[in-house]
Amino acid sequence: MKTITMRLSPARLPSLRWSAGVLLPLALAACTLEPKYERPDSPVPNAWPDGAAYQTTQGANGVPQSQVQAVNLGWQDFFTDARLRRLIELGLANNRDLRVATLSMDEARAYYRIRRAAQFPAVDANLGFSSTRLTGDLRPPGQDPVINAWGAGVGFSSFELDVFGRIRSLKHEALEQYLSIEEVRRSTHISLVGEIANAYLTWQADQQLLKLSQDTLKIQEDASEMVRKSKAAGGMAAIDQHRTQTQVETARVDVEQFTRQVAQDENALSLLIGGPIPTDLPAAQPFGDNSFVAELPAGLPSQLLEQRPDIMAAEHRLKAANANIGAARAAFFPRISLTAGIGLASTTLAGLFTGGAAWAVAPQITLPIFNAGANQANLDASKVRKDINVAQYERTIQGAFREVADGLAARGTYDRQTAAQQSLQKELAETRRLSEMRFKNGVDDYFPVFDAQRQQYEAQKKLVTIQLARLTSRAQLYKALGGGWSQQTVTDQAPVAGKPAPVRAVAPQAARPAQTTPAAPTAPAAPVSTSAVPSTASTLVAPARAPQAAAPAPAPAAPAARVAPAPQPAPVPATAAVQSRPAQPPATPVAQAAPAPQPQPQRKTPDPDIPADLRAAPDVTATPTSPGPAAALAGSGS
């Protein structure tokens, strides 16, 4: 590369005033070559899919539809199980992935401050001393052969006047990268809440399946002993004894399988919370299919652009790539730099501050002439990077749309599937009862009893599996809609007509009591109970409180009456293969020592050395358990 450098010395300028009169207007007229940012069009439809899978009844099972978007419903209000909330708090305090995301945000913030500092001259002060001895030929007559020189000065060197916005474009790029990493940290927070909830629900479901198989094993061992004695007395055939023994062995296989799965679930949960599961957790609520979440409104697909942190992070990366184009364009234009200083000089230290002042000014203009196409290649690469980020941004939106659509499809279908499975289990229980009665009365042999027991046991296991899938799908829908970060909940104030219900900020609490809401006057479908699957359902996830009407308040409605489930026969073993279960989190060895909860690395209150435009950025001083809003700084490139 060949450059032309022009140095302007003070001797060639009439005065410093003339120099300032030339350079100052150039600096004030500084422009930017950064392209104007325009958000790409959304690649998804303006409405969610419609069809039989998405049909659901609002307010079903006495749960009113929430007036608050998922993004504004805090996880403390969404998950009301005290044990689950305690585990989430431990995970937010100790999880290493979240800690890495927080530290990465700190690193990006520091890098932005480095880029910002380039807009200002780096002023240095110096104090120097030199001593020179002259030979006889060089020493003037009568002069001391040793010459001492002291000097002190203040100045800056190679300060670039950002006439074409190169430095500002780089600063804007660093700012957008910082905001992108902040959204990644927020996304990690939301994902962690969802992963802990899924791991906890899986752990609870496997405990239910383990208890079901243990109870079944005990019952079948008793039945096998009864058949053995009956065969010895000549009342039953040998095949009946072998059939009952297969039930016993099947139950033993299930006990070992679910014992292993419970242990693996505990390992996965320990990894997520950053240490062993505490032994002093609050009592767990019963696992059941009536654990509802509020019917969260899905909103419009366009609202995902402001709710999903992964989408916002992708857009910030796109803005950063757009800003980098401005810096690449500025490389084609001259660079104007300035070196200046003022100081004092003397032959003695005592006279250093009594002599006259010396100054120096050295402006410099560098114009690129030839660099073998490097600048053009850099500009082309910047444009390609922007196109890549556009495609990634659109792909992120499409992925978010699919996640929400899947959650909406699961919401309606799992409700109906659960009801159908409960009806099936009820019919199988009645079939078993009649088969046992016919066997005792001598109408049938033992085979109908054996077959009814096997089918009922399989139905009981499948019901637990469906309940687990239903609860985890609700948690995933909450996460897909951007929930899991905000600390807001519905107020008790009546909403204004035509406006959404207001929200209020809720201070983070270690373990807030579960909030209960009177059910609407519609009775929920009662689950069919078994000795191993409790009929009384828990409330692992609950709706936000519905807005109350303004005074005068109407008379309160009578609470919904719950239909008492009919007692069902005890569980029995199965000979068929064990039902498939949802994918389990991978088991990971964890340390045995329980670490004390540690706060995530966080920023202190902004101080004067923090850039003003960064202090105006989203609140990043909040801890993981009380995060602040993550509003993006749009267009802050100046």
N, C-alpha and C positions, 0 to 999 in steps of 0.2 A: 504494500500500500504506500502510496506517495501522498504526502500532505503538504500543503503550503501554510507555513506559520509566519504570521506577521506580528512582530513585537513593537509596541508603541512605548518608547521611553519618554520620561517627563521632559527631557531636553527638547524633544520635537513637538511638544504640545505647548500652546501659549500659557496654559495654566491648568491646575487641577479642576477648576470650575468648569472649564470647557470640556474636560474629559467626563466629568459627572453629567454635564448637560447632554452628552452624546449617549452614554451608557445607560443612564437612568431611564429615559423614555423607552429604550429597547427592553429593559427588564419589566417596566410597567405594562408594556404592550405584549407581554408574553402570551402566547396562545398554546393550544394543545392540538396535536394531530391525531388524537384518539377518536375513532369512529363513534358516532352516536349509538348508544346501546338501545336495541329494540328487543323486547321479549319475544321469542319464537311463538308461533301459534301452537295451541295445545293439540297434540296428536290423538286425543281421545274424544269420544262423543260428549255432548253437553248433558246427557242424562245417563243414569245407571241402567243396566240391562233390565228387561221386564220379561216375566214369564211365570210359569207355575212354580219354579224353584224359589222365586223371590217373593211369593205371596206370604204375608204374615199378618196377624191380627194385632193392631196396636192396642196396648193395654191388656194383652192376654195374661191370664193367671193373676189378675189383680195388680199388675205392675203398670203404673201410668207411664206414658212416654215422657222422657225428660225433655225439658225446654232448652237444655244446654248442650252445645256441641261437645263432642268427645274431647276436643283439644282444650276446652275450658273446664273439664271435669277432672279434678285431681285424683291421683291413684288412691289416696287415702279414703276418698269418698266412693270410688269404684269398687275397691276390694275392702270389705268390711270384716273379714275374718281376722281376728286379732293375731293369730299365729302367723298367717301369711304376711300381714303388714310388718310384723317384727322381722321376719326374714328379709323382706324387701329393704327395710332400713339398714340391716346388717350388710346386705349386698351393696347398697349405695355408699356405705362407709368404707368397705374393705375390698371391693372387687378390683382386680388389677387392670382389667381392660378399661374400666372407667377411669382409673388413675392415669393410665397411659394417655387416654384421650384428653384429659385435663392438662397434663404436662405438655402435650403437643400443642394445645391451644396457647399455653404460656410461651412456647418457643416461637410460634407464629406471631404472637403479639410483640415479642422482642425484635423479631426480624422486621416487622413493620416500622418500629421505632428507628431502626437503623436506616431504612429507606427514607424515612421522613427527615432524619438529621441531615441528609445530603442537600436539602433545600437551603441550609444555612451555612455560612462560612465557619470553618474550624479555626478559631482564634487561639493562638499560642503565645506565651510569654517566654522570653529567653534572657539569660544572663551569661556572658562569656568573658573569658580572659585569654590573652595570647601574649607570648614573650618571644621576641626575635632578636638575635645577635647578628649584626652586620660585619662583614669583613672590612679590612682597611681600605680596599679599593672601592667598595660601595658606600662606605660611611662618609657623609659630608664632613668637612673640616669643623672641628669644635663640637661635634655631636657625640653624645654617649653611644657606645657601640650596641648597647642593649635597649631595645624599644619595647615597652610594655603598653598594652592596649586593653581597656575595659569597655565592654559594651552591654547595653540592656535595651530591649525592644519588645514591642507587641505587634503582631500582624497575622496575616493568613496567606495561604498559598494555594494556587490552582482552584479557586472558588469558581464553579461553573454557573454562569448566569443562564437560568433555564428559560431561554427565549422561546424555544419551540416545544416546551412541555415534556422533554424526555424524562427528566427526574420526576415530574409530577405523575407521569404515566406509570413509571415504575413504582412510585409510592401508592398509587391507586391499585395497581396489581397486587402489591403486598397487603393492602387493606382488605381487598376482596378474598385473598387467600386466607387471611386471618379469620374473616367472617365465615368462610366456608368450613374451616376447621372447628370453629365454634359450633356450627350446626352439626358437624360430625359428632362432636362431644355430646350434644343434645340428643342426637339420634342414638348414640351408644347408651345414654341414660334411659331412654324410652325402651330400647330393645332389652336392656337388662331387667327392667321391671316386668316386661312380658315373659322373658325367659325364666325368671324366678317363679312367676305365677304358673307357667306351664309345668315346670319341674315339680312344684309343690302339688299341683292337682294330680299329676302322674303318680307321685309318691302316695298320695291319699287313695287313689284308685287301686293301686297295687296292694296296699294294705287291706282294702276291702276284699279284693280277690283272694288274698292270702287267708283272711279270716273265713271267707266262704268255703275255700277248699279244706281248711282245717276242720270246720264244723261238719262238712260233708264226709270227710275221712272218718271221723268218730261215728257218725250215724251208720255209715256203710260197714264199718267193722262190727257194729252191733247186729246189723241185718245179716251179715255173713255168718256170724255165730249162730243166729236163729235158724238160718237155712241149714247149717251143718247139723244142728241137733235134730231138725225135722227130717233130714235125709237119713240120719242114723236110726230114727224111729220108723222109717219107711214111708213117711208122708210126702216126700219130695224126691224128684229125680236128681241124678248127678249133674245134669246140665245146669240145673238151677243153682247149684252150689258154685259151679265154675263161673256162671254169669255174675253172681254177686261178688265173687273174688276179683273179677276184672274191674268191677266198680271200685273196689278197695285200692287196687294197684293204680288205677287211673287217678284217683284222688291223691295218692302219694306222689305221683309224678307232678301233679299240679302244685302241691305244697312246696316241693323243691324248686319248681320253676318260679313261683311267686316270691319265695324266700330270697332267691337270687335277684330278682328284679327289684325288690324293696331295697336290698343292699346297694344295688347299682344306682337306684334313684337317690339314695342318701348321699352317695359319692358325688353325683352330678350336682345336687343341691349344695353340697359343701363347697364345691369349686365355685359356684356362682356367688355365694355369700362371702367367700374369702376365708373360710375356716370351718371347723367342725360345727355341726348343728348343735346349738345350745340345748342343755337339758332342762332349762327353766322357762321354756316357751309357754305361752298361754295355752289353755286347753283348746284342742281343735274342735271345730264345729262338725257335726255329722256330715258325711258325704252323701249327697242326694241329688236328684234331678230337678228339684225345685229351687236350686240356687240360681236365681235370676239376676241379670244385669238389666239396667234400665234400657228401654227400647230407644237407643241413641239414634237421633235423626242422621241419616247419611249425608244430608246436605247436597250440594252440587259438586260435580267433578272439579269445577274451577276453584272451589274452596280448598282443595288439596294443595294448591300452589302456595297457600299461606299457612297450611297446617302441618305439612310433612317436612321435618327437618332435612331428610335426604334430598327432597326436591329443592329446597332452599339452598342447600349446600351445592348442588349441581348448578344452580343458577349463579351463585357467587363465583364458582370456578369459570363459568362462561363469561361473566363480567371481567374476571381477571385476565382471561385470554383476550378479550376485547381491548383492555387497557394496554396489554403488551404490544398490540399492533401499533398503538400510538408511539411507543418507545422505539419500535423498529422503523417507523416512518421518520422519526426525528434524526435517525442516524444519517440520513441523506443531506442534512442541512448543517451549516457551520456550527461549531461549538465556540462559545466565547467564555474565556476564563480570565480571572483577575487575581493578581498577586500584589499585596500591599503590606506595608509595615511602617512603623514609626518608632524611633528609639533614641538613645543617648550614647555618647562615646567620650572617653577620656583616657589619658595615659595613667591616671591613678584612680584607685577606687574612691578616695575621698572626694575627688573632683568630678565623679561620674554624674552626679545629679545637679551640678552647678553650671555645666556647659550648655551649649546649644543643642537643639534637637535636630535629628536627621530623619528623613523620610524617603520612601521609595514606592513607586506605583508601576506595575508592569502588566497592562492588559495584553491578551493574546487571543487571536482568532485562528481556529483550525478548520480548514475546509477540505473534506474528502474529495480526492480527484480520481484515484484508481485503487480498487481493492479486489480485483478479479471476481466481481459479482457477489462478494460476501454479504454486503448489506441487502441486496435484492433477495438472496437466498434466505437470509434471516427474516425478511418481511414475508416471503412466501411461507416459511415454516410457521410464522405466527398466525397467518390466515388459516393454514391447515389445522393448527391446534384449536383455533376457534370453531372450525367446522366439526372437529372431533367432539368438542365440548357441547355443541348444539345437539349432536346425535346422542351423546350420553344423557343430556338433559331430557330429551324426548323419551329415551328409553326408561329413565327413572320415572317419568310421569306414567308411562304405559304400565310399568310394573306396579306402581301404587294403585292405579285404576283396577288392575287385575286382583290385587290383594283385597281391596274393598268389595269388589263384585263377588269374589269367592266368599267373603264373610257374610255378605247379604244373602247369598244363596244358602249358606250353612245355617243362618239364623232361622229361616222358615222351615227348612227340611228337617233339621235336627229336632225341632219342636214336635213336628208331626211323627217323625220316626220314634221318638221317645214315647209318645202316647200310644203308638201302635205296638211297640215292644211291651209296654205295661199291660195292654189288653191281651197280648199273646201269652205273657207270663200268667195272667189271671186264668186264662182258659186252660193252660197246661197244669196249673195247680188243681183246678177242678177235675181235669182228666185223671190226674194221679189219685185224687181222693176217691173217685168212683172206681178206679182200677183196684185199689186196695180193698174197697168194700166188696167188690165182686170176688176177689181172691179169698177173703175171709169167709164169704158165704158159699164158697165152693163152686161158683159159676164158671170162673176162668182159672187157668194156671198162673204161674208167677211171671210169665213173660210180659204181659201187658203192664204189670207194675214196674218191671225192670225198664221197659221202654219209656214209660211216663216219667220215671225218675231221671233217666238220662236226658230227656228233652228239657225237663224243667231246670236241671242244673246248667245246661248250655244256655238257656234263656236268661238265667240269673247272671251268668258271666257276661253275656252280650249286653245286658242292660247297663251294667257298670261301665263297659267299654263305650257305649253310646253316651252315657252321662258324662264321661270324661271328654269325649270328642266335642260334645255340645258346649261344655264349660270352656274348654281351651279355644274353641272357635269364637266364643264371645270375647274372650281376652284378646285374641288376635284381631278381631274387628275393631276393638277399642284402640289397639296399637296402630292398626292400619289407617284409622281416621285421625291420627296424630295425638291420641291421648297418652297419658302417662307422664307428662311433664308439668302441666299447669297446677297451681295450688289454689284454684278457684272452685267455688261451688255455688249452688243456687241460693239466693237470699230468700227470706220469708216475705219479701215485698211482692205485692201483686203486680204482674206485668202490665205495662201500658198497652192499650189496644194498638195493634199494628207494629209493635216493637217486640224484640226478643226479651225474655226475662233478664233482669239485671243480675250481675254477679258481684261477689265481694271476695276480697283476698282472705285467705285463711292462713294463719300462722302455723308453721310446721309443729307438730306435736309428736312425741315419742310413740305414744300408743293411744290414739283417741278411741273412745268407745264407739262401738258400732251404732250407726244411726238407723233407726227403724221408721218405716212409713206405713201408716194404716193402709191396708189393701183396699182396692176398689171393690164394690159389692158384686164381685163375680167369683165364684168358688173355683179354685184351681183343681185340676184333675189329680186325684190322690194316687200316689204310686202304690203299686202292689208290694207289700212288705214281705221280707223273708227273715229268717233268723240271722242271716249274715248281712243282708242289705237293709239298713235302717229305713223305716217308713217315714220317719220324721226328717225332712230335708233341712239342710243348712242354708245359710245365706252367705256363700263365699263372695259373691259379687252382688251388689245391691244398687238400686236406682238412686239418682239424686232426688232430693226432696222436691216434691211438686210444689209450685207456687201456690200460696194460700190466697183466698179471696180477701178483698179489702172489706173493712167494716161497713155496714153491720154484717157479721159473719152468719151464714146460714147454719141451721141445726146440723150437727155432725151426722154423717151417714153411719148406719150400723156396720160394724166390721163384717167382713166376709166370713161365712161359716165354712170351716174346713170339713170335708167329708172324711170321716174316720176310715182308714183302710181296713179291709177285712183281714183277719189273721190268716196266714197261709201256712201250709205244711213246711216242715224243716227242709233245708236243701239236701240234695242227694247227689252222688257222684255221677260222672258221665264216662262213657266209653269212647266217645268221639274225640277227635283231636281238639286241642285247646283253641279257643277262638283267637283270631288275630287281634293284636293290641296296637295302639299307636306307637310310632317310633319313639324309643327311649333316648334321652340324652346320653352321649358316650360317657362311660365310666372313666374317671380320671383319679389317680391316687392323689390324696391330699395330705397335708401335714396334720399330725395328731394334736399338736398344741393349738389351743384356741386363741387367736390373736385378739387383743382388745380392739374395739371399734376405733378406727383411725379416720380422722376427717380427710377428705380429698384435698390435694393442693388447691389453694384458692388465692385470689388476688385480694390485696388489701384495699382499703378505701382509696380512691384516686388521689394522688398527691400532685404538687405543681409540676413535677418533671414528666408526668404522663401527658401525651399530646391531647390538646383540647378536643380534636375531632374524634380521637379514640375514646375519650371520656363520654362523648355523646353517643357512642356505640351502644349496642345492647348491654344490659346489666350482666356483667360477668363476674361480679363479686359474690354471687350466691353460692352456697354450698350445694352439694348434690341433693340434700334433703330439703332444701328451700331455694330452688332455682329461680332466677329472675326471668323476665320475658326475654325472648331472643328475637327482637325486631331487627331487620337488616338495615344497614345504612345504604340507601340507594343513591348512586351517582355522586358519592363524596370523593371525587377525584382531584379536587383543587387543593 
